């Protein structure tokens, strides 16, 4: 397996950090192995720092008041989660669960505070990913929520295929270990409706589906459809 630093520097956030901060994080963090179904952190638990995937994948979901498991994001190698709790010191709003054998890099909450709260400029580096996520959430609440379901599904495929804390640009990764039920719940739709829409997308050559996997084969067409009318 490649070295921790090599994997983390493939991600834009860590790669853009000043080298002294990267070195401090690498020195203070811990590698942890997770089995499928094992959490990196759980909804309602106290702040546990930053969590980066080195191999495998984390599924980030929130259990709502009806007991529904709502898919929020997927975290892939070189990507991080846990920013909000590190900023406000409150409990996790969601859980991050390994969907396959996964290795994570955990920078404990105390270490995050020691490294990033030394001055305003450094603190802003920690804050930047959460601001990206806030913009994406605002877009979903204001623009996507009232749009036709097919466009909402296209937007969810796009968003789930990218790091939730990064700018919405670049390649769209395949959605592995994701069921149509997961996708439907994340878009507040029925599985039957989502199934029909995915079949239409596949017929148009925008996606390819397999067991527990959805790959975007024509990202330009999918994104153009998702953004139609904006």
C-alpha positions as CSV (number, residue, x, y, z in Angstrom):
1,X,0.0,0.0,0.0
2,X,1.4,3.5,-0.8
3,X,2.6,5.6,2.1
4,X,0.0,7.7,3.9
5,X,1.5,11.0,2.8
6,X,1.5,9.9,-0.9
7,X,-2.2,9.0,-0.7
8,X,-3.3,12.1,1.2
9,X,-1.4,14.4,-1.3
10,X,-3.6,13.1,-4.1
11,X,-6.5,15.0,-2.5
12,X,-6.6,18.7,-3.3
13,X,-7.3,19.9,0.3
14,X,-4.3,18.2,1.9
15,X,-2.0,18.9,-1.1
16,X,-2.7,22.6,-0.8
17,X,-1.9,22.8,2.9
18,X,1.5,24.3,3.8
19,X,4.2,21.6,4.2
20,X,4.7,22.3,7.9
21,X,1.0,21.7,8.5
22,X,1.1,18.5,6.5
23,X,4.0,17.2,8.4
24,X,2.4,18.0,11.8
25,X,-0.8,16.2,10.7
26,X,1.2,13.1,9.5
27,X,3.1,13.0,12.8
28,X,0.0,13.3,15.0
29,X,-2.4,11.0,13.1
30,X,-3.1,7.3,13.4
31,X,-3.9,4.6,10.8
32,X,-6.9,2.5,11.6
33,X,-8.3,-0.6,9.9
34,X,-12.0,-1.0,9.6
35,X,-14.0,-4.1,8.5
36,X,-17.2,-3.7,6.4
37,X,-20.0,-2.3,8.6
38,X,-17.5,-0.9,11.2
39,X,-17.9,2.9,11.8
40,X,-15.2,5.5,11.6
41,X,-17.5,7.6,13.7
42,X,-21.2,7.5,14.7
43,X,-24.1,9.9,14.6
44,X,-24.5,11.5,18.0
45,X,-21.0,10.7,19.1
46,X,-18.6,13.5,20.3
47,X,-16.1,15.2,17.9
48,X,-13.5,12.7,16.9
49,X,-11.2,14.8,14.7
50,X,-10.6,14.4,11.0
51,X,-10.9,11.1,9.1
52,X,-9.3,10.5,5.8
53,X,-9.7,7.3,3.7
54,X,-6.4,5.6,2.6
55,X,-8.0,2.6,1.0
56,X,-11.6,1.3,0.7
57,X,-14.6,3.6,1.1
58,X,-16.8,5.1,3.8
59,X,-20.6,5.6,3.4
60,X,-21.8,8.8,5.2
61,X,-25.4,8.7,6.2
62,X,-27.9,10.3,8.7
63,X,-30.7,8.4,10.4
64,X,-33.7,10.8,10.3
65,X,-36.5,11.0,12.9
66,X,-38.4,8.3,11.0
67,X,-35.5,5.8,11.2
68,X,-34.6,6.2,7.5
69,X,-30.9,5.9,6.7
70,X,-30.3,8.9,4.4
71,X,-27.2,8.7,2.2
72,X,-25.3,12.0,2.3
73,X,-21.9,11.3,0.8
74,X,-19.2,8.7,-0.1
75,X,-15.6,9.2,1.1
76,X,-12.9,7.6,-1.1
77,X,-9.1,7.4,-0.9
78,X,-7.4,10.8,-0.2
79,X,-10.8,12.3,0.9
80,X,-11.7,13.6,4.4
81,X,-14.7,13.8,6.7
82,X,-15.4,15.3,10.1
83,X,-14.8,19.0,9.5
84,X,-18.0,20.3,11.0
85,X,-17.4,18.7,14.4
86,X,-13.8,20.1,14.4
87,X,-15.2,23.6,13.9
88,X,-18.0,23.7,16.3
89,X,-17.0,21.0,18.8
90,X,-20.5,19.4,18.8
91,X,-21.5,15.8,18.2
92,X,-21.5,14.2,14.7
93,X,-24.6,14.8,12.7
94,X,-24.1,11.6,10.7
95,X,-22.2,8.3,10.7
96,X,-19.4,7.2,8.5
97,X,-19.4,3.4,8.0
98,X,-16.9,1.3,6.0
99,X,-18.6,-0.5,3.1
100,X,-15.6,-2.7,2.4
101,X,-12.3,-3.4,4.1
102,X,-11.1,0.2,4.7
103,X,-8.0,1.9,6.2
104,X,-8.5,5.4,7.5
105,X,-6.1,8.1,8.8
106,X,-7.5,9.7,12.0
107,X,-6.3,13.0,13.3
108,X,-7.8,13.3,16.7
109,X,-9.8,16.3,17.7
110,X,-7.2,17.6,20.2
111,X,-4.5,17.4,17.5
112,X,-6.7,19.2,15.0
113,X,-7.2,22.0,17.5
114,X,-3.5,22.2,18.3
115,X,-2.5,22.4,14.6
116,X,-5.2,24.6,13.1
117,X,-6.2,27.0,15.9
118,X,-2.8,28.7,16.2
119,X,-3.8,31.7,14.1
120,X,-6.7,33.0,11.9
121,X,-5.1,32.2,8.6
122,X,-4.4,28.5,9.6
123,X,-7.9,28.2,11.0
124,X,-9.3,29.3,7.6
125,X,-7.6,26.3,6.0
126,X,-9.7,24.0,8.2
127,X,-12.8,26.0,7.5
128,X,-12.6,26.0,3.7
129,X,-13.9,22.5,3.1
130,X,-17.0,23.0,5.3
131,X,-17.8,26.2,3.4
132,X,-17.7,24.3,0.2
133,X,-20.2,21.8,1.7
134,X,-22.4,24.6,3.0
135,X,-22.6,26.0,-0.6
136,X,-23.6,22.6,-2.0
137,X,-26.2,22.2,0.7
138,X,-27.7,25.6,0.0
139,X,-27.8,24.8,-3.7
140,X,-29.7,21.6,-3.0
141,X,-32.2,23.3,-0.6
142,X,-32.9,26.3,-2.8
143,X,-32.4,25.0,-6.4
144,X,-32.6,21.2,-6.6
145,X,-35.4,20.6,-4.1
146,X,-38.1,22.1,-6.4
147,X,-36.8,20.6,-9.7
148,X,-38.2,17.6,-11.6
149,X,-37.1,14.3,-10.0
150,X,-35.0,13.2,-13.0
151,X,-32.9,16.3,-12.7
152,X,-32.6,15.8,-8.9
153,X,-31.4,12.2,-9.5
154,X,-28.8,13.4,-12.1
155,X,-27.6,16.0,-9.6
156,X,-27.3,13.4,-6.8
157,X,-25.3,11.1,-9.1
158,X,-23.0,14.0,-9.9
159,X,-22.6,15.1,-6.3
160,X,-22.2,11.6,-4.8
161,X,-19.4,11.0,-7.4
162,X,-17.3,13.8,-6.0
163,X,-15.9,14.7,-2.6
164,X,-18.7,16.4,-0.6
165,X,-16.2,19.0,0.8
166,X,-14.6,20.0,-2.5
167,X,-15.7,22.2,-5.3
168,X,-18.2,20.5,-7.7
169,X,-15.7,20.1,-10.5
170,X,-13.6,17.3,-12.0
171,X,-14.3,13.6,-12.8
172,X,-17.4,11.8,-11.4
173,X,-16.3,8.7,-9.6
174,X,-18.3,5.4,-9.8
175,X,-20.8,4.9,-7.0
176,X,-19.8,1.6,-5.5
177,X,-21.8,-0.4,-2.9
178,X,-24.8,1.9,-3.5
179,X,-28.3,0.5,-3.9
180,X,-31.2,2.2,-5.7
181,X,-32.9,2.4,-2.3
182,X,-29.9,4.4,-1.1
183,X,-30.1,6.7,-4.0
184,X,-33.9,7.1,-3.7
185,X,-33.7,7.9,0.0
186,X,-31.0,10.6,-0.7
187,X,-33.3,12.2,-3.3
188,X,-36.5,11.8,-1.2
189,X,-38.1,9.6,-3.9
190,X,-39.4,6.1,-4.3
191,X,-37.2,3.3,-5.5
192,X,-39.5,2.5,-8.3
193,X,-39.3,6.1,-9.7
194,X,-35.5,6.1,-9.4
195,X,-35.3,2.7,-11.2
196,X,-37.2,4.1,-14.1
197,X,-35.0,7.2,-14.3
198,X,-31.8,5.2,-14.1
199,X,-33.0,3.0,-17.0
200,X,-33.7,6.1,-19.1
201,X,-30.2,7.5,-18.2
202,X,-28.6,4.2,-19.2
203,X,-30.6,4.0,-22.5
204,X,-29.2,7.5,-23.3
205,X,-25.7,6.4,-22.6
206,X,-25.2,8.6,-19.6
207,X,-24.6,5.9,-17.0
208,X,-23.9,2.2,-16.7
209,X,-25.4,0.1,-13.9
210,X,-24.3,-3.1,-12.2
211,X,-24.9,-4.9,-9.0
212,X,-24.4,-2.2,-6.3
213,X,-22.6,0.1,-8.7
214,X,-23.5,3.1,-10.9
215,X,-20.9,4.5,-13.3
216,X,-21.3,7.8,-15.1
217,X,-20.2,7.2,-18.7
218,X,-21.1,10.6,-20.1
219,X,-20.5,13.2,-17.4
220,X,-21.0,16.2,-19.7
221,X,-24.5,15.1,-20.8
222,X,-25.5,14.2,-17.2
223,X,-24.3,17.5,-15.8
224,X,-25.9,19.5,-18.6
225,X,-29.2,17.8,-17.9
226,X,-28.8,18.3,-14.1
227,X,-28.2,22.0,-14.6
228,X,-30.8,22.5,-17.3
229,X,-32.8,25.7,-16.5
230,X,-30.4,27.0,-13.8
